[in-house]
Amino acid sequence: ETGTPLRYRHHLWPRWWSSKSTPELRESMEVWQQRSRATCTRQIECDLARTMPEYLGGEEQSSLRRILRACAGRHPEVGYCQGESFLAAVPLLLGL
């Protein structure tokens, strides 16, 4: 087994993934979303429907869209990578 032992994950993941939403963080997220290139935004929209549709409802998909667009805007040299949505969905599924 590699990484964090399974018996500790349910205690540690919420601490690692959660963050207090501040006005500064919300403002930064808005700016980063706006910087997301149109090609990234189109690919994100295509992938949203394929990312765990049986588990993610409308609200979670909206959150996932904002997260992915902000990441693409924050790191324009990378943009959006197919499959990134599955990684970003994990904290949403955990309620973080």
N, C-alpha and C positions, 0 to 999 in steps of 0.2 A: 504494500500500500504506500502511495506517495501522497504528499501534501498533508493537510490537516487531518488527523484521525477522525473518522466518522462520528465517534461518540462526542466530539467537541464542536462539530460544525454547527449544530442547531443553536448553540450558545454564542458562538463567535461570529457567524455570518451576519446576524442583525447588527452587531456592533460595528463590523467592518463596512457594511453597505449603507447603513442609515446615515443621514446627515440632517442637521437642522436647516430647514429652509429659511433663508434670510432674504430680505429685500435685495441685497447685493447679489446673492446667488441667483435669484429669479431674474434680475436685470441682466446678468451675464448670460444666463441661458437664452434669454430673448435675443440678445445680440448675436450669440453663436448660431442660433437657429437661422437668423436672417443671413448670415454669411455662408450658409450651406449652398453649394452650387446646385443649379437646376438638375444636372445629371444625377447627382446624389439623391436629391429629393424624389426624382422619378423612380429610381431604383428602390429607395426606401418604401415608397408607396406600393410597389410591386411585391416586395418581400413581406410587408405587414400582413397581407391576407394569407400568406403561407406560414407565418410564424405562430405555431401553436393555436390555431383558431378555435380548437375545442376547449381551451383553457383561458384565453384572453378575450374579455368582453370589450365593448366599445370604449369604456373609460381607460382600461389598461392599454388598449391599442393607441389611444390618443397620447397617453403618457409615453409609451414606447416611441411613437413618432417624434415627440418633442426631444426625447433623450437622444435618439439616433441623429436627428438633424443638428442638435447642439454639438454632438461629438464630431460630426462631419465638418461643421463650421469651425470648431475649435482646433481641429487638426486637418486643415485643407490639403496638406501634402499627402495625407492618406485618404481623406474623403470618407466614403462608405465602403465597407467590405461586405460582400455577400456572406451571410451567416452571422454577422455581428448582432443581428436582431435576436438570435437565440440566446446569446450571451447576456444581452441587456434585458431580456425578458425574465431571467431567473430572479432578480431582486423583486420584480413586480409580482411574480407568482408567490414569493415568500411574504408579500405584503409590506415590503420595505420602501 
